[in-house]
Amino acid sequence: MTTNPDIPIILDAPRTDDLRTILDDELDPLVASIDEIDGCCTLPLRISHNPVCGVVLEIGPYDLNYHDVVQLCEAIRKFNEWRQAPIRKA
């Protein structure tokens, strides 16, 4: 994982599970803004496997299973629809 020195906060969790296998940790991290601290943090992205959940997408301290990723993909699809649509003010 490559980190940005301008964003010193890395939001992640210790991963000490011996049964977890990292499949890909070369993904570019996400940078998310946090209004409460008026700043940003880095969220590492990894794909791993464990015997309980199978293949998991790790976003910082959060683990997303297959069904979570399907929901996230649907949200991203809708996000892209809104990005391309003209915004009308009420």
N, C-alpha and C positions, 0 to 999 in steps of 0.2 A: 504494500500500500504506500502510495506517495502522499505525503501530507503537505499542506500549505503553511509555511511559517507565519503568514499573516493571520492565520486563524488558529490560535494556540489551543483552543478547547477541542478535545477529541471525546465524543460521546460514544462509549463502548462499554462492554462488560468483560470481566475476566472469564476466559473459557478454559476450564480445567478438566472437562469431561474426557476421560481416557478413551471412551467409545466413539468420540466424534472424529471424523476424518474430514479434513479440509480438501475440497475438490478444486476450488479456484479462489485465490486471494489476491489476484492481480487486477481486480476491477478498480476503476477509478472511484474514489470515495465521493459521497454526496456532501454538499455544503448546505446546511439549513440555517435559516435565520430564526432567532428566538427573541420575540418582542420583550419578554420579561427581563432579559439581560441587555437588551439593545445591542445585540451582537450576533455572531454566527458560531456554529460548531461544525466539526467534521464528523461524518458518520461513515465508518469503514464499511465496505460491501464485501461479502464473502459468500461463497456457496459451499455448504458442507453437507455431510451425511451423518445421521445417527440412527441406531437401530429402532428407536421409538417413532420418530417422525419421518424417516427416510431422508430425501433430499430437502434441504432447508436453505432459504435465502436469508442470510444474516445482514441486517441493516443496523449497524451500531450494536446496541444491547438487545435488539429485537430479533426474534426468530420468526420467519414466515414460512408456513408449510405450503403445500401445493394449493390448497383452497384459498389461503390468504393471498398467494401470488396471483391466482385467477381474479380475485376481487380487486387487487391492486392494478392489474392489467385493464380491467373494465373501467376503473376510475381514471386511469391514464388515457384510455380511449375517449372517454367523455371530456376530459380536460382538453384533449386535442381538438375535439369538436367545438368546444367553447372558444378556444384560442383562434380558430379559423372563422368563427361567426362574428358578424358585426355586433358590438355591444350597444344595446339601446337603453338609454336612461329613462326611468319612469317619470 
